[in-house]
Amino acid sequence: MRSSNRFESHAGLFNLCIVVLIAVNSRLIIENLMKYGLLIRAGFWFSARSLRDWPLLMCCLTLPAFPLGAFMVEKLAYRKYIPEKLVIFLHVIITTATIVYPVLVIIKCDSAVLSGFVLMILDCILWLKLVSYAHTNYDIRALSKTVDKDDLRSSYLDPDNMKGVSFKSLVYFMVAPTLCYQQSYPRTACIRKGWVIRQLIKCLIFTGLMGFIIEQYINPIVKNSQHPLKGNLLNALERVLKLSVPTLYVWLCMFYCFFHLWLNILAELLRFGDREFYKDWWNAKTVEEYWRMWNMPVHKWMVRHIYFPCIRNGLPKGVAVFISFLTSAIFHELLVAVPCHSFKFWAFLGIMLQIPLVILTKYLQNKFRNTMVGNMIFWFFFCIFGQPMCILLYYHDVMNRKVRTE
């Protein structure tokens, strides 16, 4: 007679959870269709026929002028026509103008939210690339003065990188799926055309799915909500929880479309060899691990151009981490607040509040030695509470601004 039962597998219970999840979501889909019908509209998010969006398109088409200006500065610096201090000053002017120019265009034009968001995404990517371009070339010039030719092979610099400024390498860097500049990258042998077509089809399908979820589920929920900081607490909590599931689905679809499909498609077309765009962030035991793994291009940029320079200049590790989060918070605020024409610093606060969460989840991980605790806290604050709250806050700010202007 056994005193206890020990089972090696609980696969049946896992299957039960999957079945229950499918049943619950199916009921929600049927309930939504019965209540609202089929909702497909694009006026709030994007309108291709709207003349108010054309200034943003023209702004986007003129953005390549900034990389061209940075190239001219580096060319003059390589030929030693201008001093190093002037090189730094000109790069500061160029990178600052890269951010200010689209921000002013979006603020002055009453464009659709999605149009402004796309322009800000492209602009922030361009800014990160230009900073890396200027910073890396500065390091190359500095090291070329101190490192002997015979010692180049033993340093982290490739001797090819010491040959000068190449316009071709800059153009490739501007379109490549990386934010860290170098004059040469690992390349693949060929382009798999059939694979690219299959990934493009997947990208179109999941992009359509995102649009459907936004229009069919997220828009009705936020329209029937009150401002989460001004209304009844229980009503706000109910809206946040109801919004959490479709928001999570949209975020997962966005991650799959951009990081798994689009970046790999771009890498395949450019024969770009380094394709580590993300790691298994869904298994993150702490919030710190999540930020290190979910967006590898930005993480590598932060480490290379923010964190390590801070450490080399004698700043403590904690201060370097704080500056990294501060930089991230500023750009998250720009990405959301500028298209919404609402500068309430919700996105900024959301990112800066990650710092105490990093400390909390790291403490719990060290105390309980349990990977589930930190992982559950990460999923709760990030997807169940954080994102729905930000959507409600910015939605009501946008609606209030529209009411005031009308």
Residue pairs with C-beta under 8 A, 6 or more apart in sequence:
25 245
28 245
32 216
32 217
32 220
36 216
36 220
38 216
39 215
39 216
39 219
39 220
40 212
40 215
40 216
41 215
42 211
42 215
43 112
44 112
44 113
44 219
45 112
45 113
45 114
45 214
46 53
46 112
46 114
46 115
47 53
47 112
50 111
50 112
52 109
52 110
52 111
52 112
53 109
53 111
53 112
53 115
55 105
55 108
55 109
55 111
56 102
56 105
56 106
56 109
56 111
56 115
56 116
56 119
59 101
59 102
59 105
59 119
60 102
60 119
60 122
63 98
63 102
63 122
63 123
63 126
64 174
66 94
66 95
66 97
66 98
66 126
66 130
67 126
67 129
67 130
67 133
67 170
67 174
69 90
69 94
70 91
70 94
70 130
70 133
70 134
70 170
71 165
71 167
71 170
73 82
73 87
73 90
73 91
73 94
73 134
74 87
74 133
74 134
74 137
74 165
75 165
76 82
76 87
77 84
77 87
77 137
77 141
78 141
78 164
78 165
82 90
84 138
84 141
87 138
88 134
88 138
91 130
91 134
94 130
95 127
95 130
95 131
95 134
98 123
98 126
98 127
98 130
99 123
99 124
99 127
99 334
102 119
102 120
102 123
102 338
103 120
103 334
103 338
105 119
106 116
106 119
106 120
106 338
106 339
106 341
107 338
107 341
110 405
111 339
113 339
113 340
113 398
114 339
115 339
116 338
116 339
116 340
117 335
117 336
117 339
119 339
120 334
120 335
120 338
120 339
121 335
124 331
124 334
124 335
125 179
126 174
128 179
128 298
128 301
129 173
129 174
129 179
129 181
131 305
132 179
132 180
132 181
132 301
132 304
132 305
133 170
133 173
133 181
135 181
135 304
135 305
136 180
136 181
136 182
137 165
137 181
140 157
140 161
140 162
143 155
143 157
144 162
147 155
147 157
149 159
152 158
152 159
152 162
153 159
158 182
158 183
158 184
160 183
160 184
161 182
161 183
161 184
163 183
166 183
169 183
169 184
172 185
172 270
173 181
173 182
175 266
175 270
176 185
176 266
176 267
176 270
176 272
177 263
177 266
177 267
177 270
177 272
177 275
177 277
177 297
178 185
178 272
178 274
178 297
178 300
179 297
179 298
179 300
179 301
180 297
180 300
180 301
180 304
180 305
185 272
185 273
185 274
186 272
186 273
186 274
187 271
187 272
187 273
188 268
188 271
188 272
188 273
189 271
190 271
191 268
191 269
191 271
192 268
195 268
196 265
196 268
196 269
199 261
199 264
199 265
199 268
200 265
202 261
203 257
203 261
203 262
203 265
206 253
206 256
206 257
206 261
207 253
207 257
209 253
210 250
210 253
210 254
210 257
213 246
213 249
213 250
213 253
214 246
214 250
217 246
218 243
218 246
218 247
218 250
218 391
221 239
221 242
221 243
221 246
222 239
222 243
222 391
222 392
222 395
224 239
225 231
225 235
225 236
225 239
225 243
225 392
225 395
225 396
226 232
226 235
226 236
226 239
226 396
227 392
227 393
227 396
228 236
228 239
228 240
228 389
228 392
228 393
228 396
229 236
229 393
236 392
239 388
239 392
240 385
240 388
240 389
240 392
241 384
241 388
243 388
243 391
243 392
244 383
244 384
244 385
244 387
244 388
247 383
247 387
247 388
247 391
248 383
248 384
248 387
251 383
251 387
255 278
255 294
259 277
259 278
259 295
260 277
260 278
263 275
263 277
263 297
264 275
264 277
266 272
267 273
267 274
267 275
276 296
277 295
277 296
277 297
278 293
278 294
278 295
278 296
279 292
279 293
279 294
279 296
280 293
281 289
281 290
281 293
281 294
283 371
283 375
284 290
284 293
284 294
284 374
284 375
284 378
285 361
285 365
285 371
285 374
285 375
286 358
286 361
286 362
286 365
286 374
286 378
287 354
287 357
287 358
287 360
287 361
287 374
287 377
287 378
287 381
287 382
288 358
288 361
288 362
289 374
290 378
290 382
291 299
291 354
291 358
292 299
293 299
298 328
302 324
302 327
302 328
306 320
306 323
306 324
306 327
307 320
307 321
307 324
310 319
310 320
310 323
311 317
311 320
315 323
321 355
321 358
322 355
325 351
325 352
325 354
325 355
326 352
328 351
329 347
329 348
329 349
329 350
329 351
329 352
330 348
332 347
332 348
332 350
332 351
333 343
333 345
333 347
333 348
333 351
335 347
336 346
336 347
336 390
336 394
337 343
337 344
337 345
337 346
337 347
337 394
340 394
340 397
340 398
341 398
341 401
342 394
342 397
342 398
342 401
344 393
344 394
344 397
346 390
346 393
346 394
347 390
347 394
350 386
350 390
357 377
357 378
357 381
360 377
361 373
361 374
361 377
361 378
362 374
364 373
364 374
364 377
365 371
365 373
365 374
